[in-house]
């Protein structure tokens, strides 16, 4: 712990992907023993954009407090790989992919790249929903903003007055390997909806669309496998059994 001067918990949430989303961060200043929270939301966005926004805004907080290095804890392999691996090729090609297509979320990648010039980022991958207090808190903030529900945010809060022990920093784990796009069986894609307490699997988008259309509180998402479905249901707080 003595080697860590500041850490940043981040998370993004989105219902529908695209759909209403929210983001949250918890910035921990171990030098002053203070905690700073931030969050926000958008009516129509994606989970990746919310993950990125949480990190960008949290890093801005770290820079404003004159930190040169910060430990960032996130469950977004997309952001970690994008920042540490992919962005170098993207920038050389003028923010184009290797296939010559515009990079998704270019505006946010440019912002993240810019703030990265002002602070050294130590990335740590941590799985979400594993009971780590910091992870659970940023998930709570992001979900609240995605649902436009009020949540109190702590600012410049002493460690002793904060809601959990911020010294509980998870060790992290290796980033999961990317699945090959050319090998193995084709993914079984389906859709899942959750409307008025009813969870339904759909074989195609048209069926899902008919179910959620006109339902302001409907949750829905495209799913590739059972593991992904399990994570989605956890995000929604739904028991899939």
Secondary structure, DSSP 8 states (H G I E B T S, - for coil): -TT-SEEEEEEEEEETTTEEEEEEEEEEETTTTEEEEEEEEEEEE-HHHHHHHHHHHHHHHHHHTT-SEEEEEES-HHHHHIIIIIHHHHHHTTSB-TTS-B-TTHHHHHHHHHHHTTSEEEEEE--SSSS-HHHHHHHHHHHHHHTT-------SEEGGGSSS-TT-------------SSSSS----EEEEEETTEEEEESSHHHHHHHHTT-TT-EEEEE-SHHHHHHHHHHHT----
